Amino acid sequence: MAPPNTVKVLELCRVAPPPDSVTQTSLPLTFFDLPWLRFPPVQRLFFYKSPHSELSFTNSLLPKLKRSLSLTLQHFYPLAGNLIWPPESEKPVIRYVDGDSVLLTIAESNSDFYHLSGNSARDINESHPLIPHLPLSDTLAAVLALQVTVFPNSGFCIGMTMHHAVSDGQTATMFRKSWSSICRSGGSSLLPEFLPIYDRFLIKDTDGLEKNFLNKLVDPNVSDTESNNRSLVVMYPRTPPDTVKVKGTFELSRADMERLRKWVVTRREKDKQTTPLHATTFVLTCAYVWVCLVRAEGIRNKMVSLVFVVDCRARLDPPIPATYFGNCITTRKVVAETCEIMGEDGVAVAVEAISEAIRGLDSGVLRGIEEVLSLTHPTEPEWSMEVAGSTRFGVYGTDFGWGRPIKVETPSIGITGAISLAESRNESGGVEVGLALNTLKMEVFTSLFANGLKCI
């Protein structure tokens, strides 16, 4: 195994919106945000091939990234602010005051750029020096941290760490697309589809969900001094100290998807099933990876589950704009018998189970949303595959003016244990799947993933 990557910090700077472009403001969290308050931050790494020297990067590329970031933050000013929980407030708020800024770290690495941006399994610790640290304390939590690491004469990496209580995947995607668009064009204006909407009155809490979540986050019978239950520090999952994980990326091509789809349809016809089937790219990918992972893990539990995220914006009544800033997501949990997932028709069983969960959204996207808090703050060990990311976020379209990224990763899955999904960089209709496992289980998963496709 290669030694951990090391970097040399060249500069620590703070980037703020242009002076007087934003007034002081605060933005309250909603019931969609609160379940993610203590969830680990979301981390992303974008690798760009660029044969620039360190001097050329510092004098040319870096100033453009800084200037465009400042211009973007005037539209996405909460990202330059902080998450606080004032004594007089029942819930946390995002506060922005003039002068607030985003911490930007500029670093240099002499490690192998192509090794770090490749698909092959490697120690997850090798990517850690590329990930920006998000300052968090009991009373104050930064919202966004960024790091740009240059690999002289090879490329550079943009690392992003974002607080999940402030942003879901859709909001993070809007920011990323806005920043790259402004940097690429050299302008300061945004297209209408990128302009965020901050109106919290769009979120209707008719069922008292906010109160319910707050009661679970803060025990009203215990004082803050006794339990520190208003702390903003996130909760990290406990992992065995001897666990060494490797991170790998696996691809499902468009042709793989078609073969999986035909195989599942054939099985359904054989069993004469007539219920509507959601054999989408998302469902097929989750089903196939779920089956491979259950088998690789050698799960002994009677039941296994899969948890995926649902964007509620278009599903609310009435719907809210796609550019709403903040979390507007819920989760769905799919449960199946382990023996059936491990069986010969495991993929078909998984597709049916996920399809049933999606059909259930038609009866109300907020039905069962109370379960979100138990999923983001598990109290009992239960084997579950969680899904992060989406092929709809278009991460490989993030072009700052120097071409598309050659690799995009989500290192935070090494913390949460989720799998990550992204569209394939190589072809339309394909999918990239990222996951982190210990070395032995990764070898088993790799074999099952490849051989299973050959048998379909």
C-alpha angles and dihedrals in degrees: 000000000000117000118259116280115253129200136198114226109229099178142000111204140160123229119202134179113271112285115279092002094115131036124218110279144159130213121200122222117246131214087269090059101042099073089059096049095106098025116119114268119262114252127199132180122198116193119201125189109228127153093210123134120235090258093050091047093050095047100039118017100033098056090053092051092049096046094046090047090055091049091048093050091061086068095037097038096151087069089064092050134073138252112241137170108213116206090238093051125085091210140025121272136198108240126196121185128177109279097030113135148174120259109239119189120199113201142166128220130194093193125115105282094197093050092053093046095045131103099236120107116270139163108286089222090070091073097045096090089058093057117091117233116241110214110232132173138160092270106026133037126183115227102211137017127182137194131187114197120189123208101198114241091357114062147283139256129220112206123196129189116184133180109247094213089065102041140027125198094276093053092045089050092053091052094047093048091046094051094047092045093052092045092048096046098036090226132115104221126093131220112250092251090061099047108108122229116216101184105134091187087076088075109078114201099194095152099050093249094150092058090047094052093045091052089054093047095045122034104216091204094062124066121236091242091057099046107012084224094162092061119135094207111121124237118240122202116253113246129184109267092232095054112119112187131198124203121224138176123216129189132215111194126212088255090053089053092052092050091049091048094050091046092053093045090051091052091050092051089050090054092041094234115170106177115117112273125213097205093166125150089258094051095045092048094048092046095050095045091044091056094046092047095048089052094045092049092049091224115204097184115113091232133033129193142204124206124199134174125244124203106226100191097098094033099057121100103263098020118235127220119280088235095063107136116231138030117327100160140110133186136240124208121210119197128194139164112268093224091056094048089050092046130098092268094043095127092050090048090050093049091051092049094049091045090054091053091051092048087054090064088073090071092058131316092223094053107120094008089137086076091066093082092054090051095049092042105034115190099184129047110253127160109243137153111224123197123219128183130013140237087234094068092076096216092171090060090068099117116165091183099285099081135274120313115267090213138012121193138182105213093179090077086075086065101039097037092230127136118240127225128202136156116268115264091209104054144006113261096024127116135216117212122196126192141160123221138152114277098260095047090046090056091050092046091049091054094046092047094052099039094044091060091051091056095053 
